[in-house]
Amino acid sequence: MDKAKEEYIRGLINGLKDVRYIKPEDIPNIDLYMDQVTTFMDEHLKSSKRYSEDKLLTKTMINNYTKNELLPPPNKKKYSKEHMYLLIFIYYFKNILSINDIQSIFNPLTERFYGKNSDIGLEDIYKEIFRLQEEQTEALTKDMIRKITKAKESFADIEDEDDRNFLSSFAFISILCFDVYMRKHMIEKIIDQSIMVDKKKENGTESKDNSSTSK
């Protein structure tokens, strides 16, 4: 990996500290119409765009989330703060997980904590996740620095400098991809296990109901 490319990548890694997340206090205290929701998300997550013309959240996406029961329906076409918290979670999850997997996570989340069903609400949950996220940024950047150092040391026996630089860059991308793959694999296993536990509970309840009926 040539020096210029290494410096560029290290700059990207350091720039992760400046990636803007939506702070809990940024979310409006009033209900928003669809256009206001998409405008808000576009303004606050624009640093996440790969290309300037990318759409972060569209009306069609929001409608599909509601249709797929990821998002509770709006009240008189207005979206509450709780809707906003869920939409932010969806935005990050959908880049890694399938709609079915997100649904498996969101169904119990909304059943337990959406509305006034619990002492702890989605706002409390979002604030805690945001705090954990901030704590992890420093560790994440250090881990990436270690990975780029390892990649730079790879293919040291390749004599051709251009080939060696290309392969070390490829090694860094591969390490990052494998890291994402392993994390995704773990998330999917946890989701699958949660589904199985819920199904067993449902089956257990049904069995009890049937046995009590037979009596």
N, C-alpha and C positions, 0 to 999 in steps of 0.2 A: 504494500500500500504506500503510494508516494506521499510525501510530506503535505502537499497541498490538499489532497483528498482527506488525509487524516485530520488535518486542522479543520476542514469543513465539517466532518462528521462530529468532531469534538465540540464544534460550535453548535451543531444541531442538538447534541446531548445537553449541553449547558442551557440551550434555549428551552428545554423541557420545563425548566424551573419557571419560565415566563408564560407557559401555556395558561390561558385564562379559563378557569372553570366558573360556573355560575354559583356565586356565593348565596347562601340562604337569604341574606338581607337584600340581595338584588331582585328577588322575585316580588312582583307587585302584590299589594294587599287587597287589590280589587279583582273581581272576575273579569276575564278578557274574552273578546270575540276571537274567532278563528284567525282573522288577519292580524290582530294584535299579538296573538300567540306566535305565529310564524315570524313576524317582524322581530319580536323580542328574542327568539331563539337565534335568528340569523345575526342579530347584532352582538349577542353575548357569546356566540360560539364561532365567530368568523375566523378566529385564530386556528381553528381545527380544520378549516377547509384546505383541501389539497390544491384546488383550482378556484379562482375567484368566482367563476360562474356556477360552482357547485351549489346545489340546494340542500340545506341541512334538514329542513322539515317543511313539507308541503301540506296543503289541505287534503290531498289524496292520501298521503301517509297517515295523517291523523284520523281520517275517516276509516281507513283500513284497520288501524289499531283498535278503534272502537268496535268495528265489525268483528274483529277477531278476539274481542273481549280482553284485550290488553289494557284498555282504557275505559273507565266508566263513562257513560254518555254524558254530554254537557247538560247543564241546567239552563233551559231556555236559550240555547245556543251560546252559552257563556261557560268558560273554563276557569275553574277555581285554582287556588295555589296548590291544592293536592293534585290536580291534573298536571300542573307544571312540574311538580316533583317526579311524577311517574313518567312524563315525556322526556325529562332529562335522563332518567335511568334507561329508558328505552333507547335513547340516542346512543348511549355508550354500549349497551348490551347488544344491539342489533348488528354491530360491526364484527361481533364474535360468535353470537349464538343465533340459532334458528328461531323463527317465530314461535314454534311449538315449545322450545325450551324456555323462552322468555315467558310464555303463557303459563308454563308449569311453575315458574317462580312467582309471577304476578298474581295468579289466582288466589293463593293463600295470603299473599301480602295485602291485597285489597279487601279480601274477606275479613281479615283480622284488624286492619289498621286504617282503612279508608272510611271517612265520615267520622261519626262519633261512637264507633264500636269498641274503642279501647282507651285506656288511660294514656297510652302513648300513641301519637299520631304520625302521619307521614312527614310532617315538618320536623319532628324530633328525630326521626330515622334519617332523614336527609342531612340534618346538621351533624349527626354522629358519623355518617359515611363520609361527609365532606371533611371532617376533622381527620379521620383515618387516612383519607386520600392525600391530604397535605403532608401528613407525617411520612408517607411512603415515597414522596417525590425525591428526597435526598438519597434514600437507599436505592431507588431505581436508577438515578443518574450514575451513582458509584458503580452499580452492577454493570451498566453499559460501558463505562470506562474500562472495567476489567475485561469485558468481552472484546472490546476493540484492541486492547493490548495483546490478548491471546491471538486474535486474528492477525495482527501485524507480525507476530512471531512465527506464524504458520508458513509453510512452503519455503522455508529458509534455504533449502538445498536447490531451489530452482535458480539457474544461472541467469536466464533472460529476465532483465529487470521489468519489462512490460508485462510479461507473463506472471511474474511473481507479484507485482502490484495488483493485477487483475484478480488473481486467485486469493490473495489476502482479503480483498474487498468482497469477493464471493463468499469467503469463509465467514466474514462478519455478518453478512446478510443471512447466511445459512444458520448461524448460531442464534440470531434473533428469531428466525422463523421456527426453529426447533423449540426455542423457549416459549413462543406463543402457542405452538402445537401442544406442548406438554401441559401448559396451563389450561388450554381449552379442553384437553382430554380429561383433566382432573375435574373441571367444572361440570362437564357432561356426566361424568361418573357420579358426582354428588347429586346432580339433578335426578338422574335415573334412580339412585338409591332412595331419594326423597319420595319419588313417585311410587316406588314399590312399597315403602312404609305406609304411605297414605292409602294405597290399594288394600294392603293387609288390614289396616284399621277399618276400612269400609266393609271388607269381607267379614271381618270379625263382628262388626256391628250387625250386618245382615244376618249372620249365623245366629247371633243372640236373639235377634228379632224373630227369626224363623222358629228357633227352639221354644221361645216363649209363646209363640202362636200355636205351636203344636200341642203345648201343654193345655 
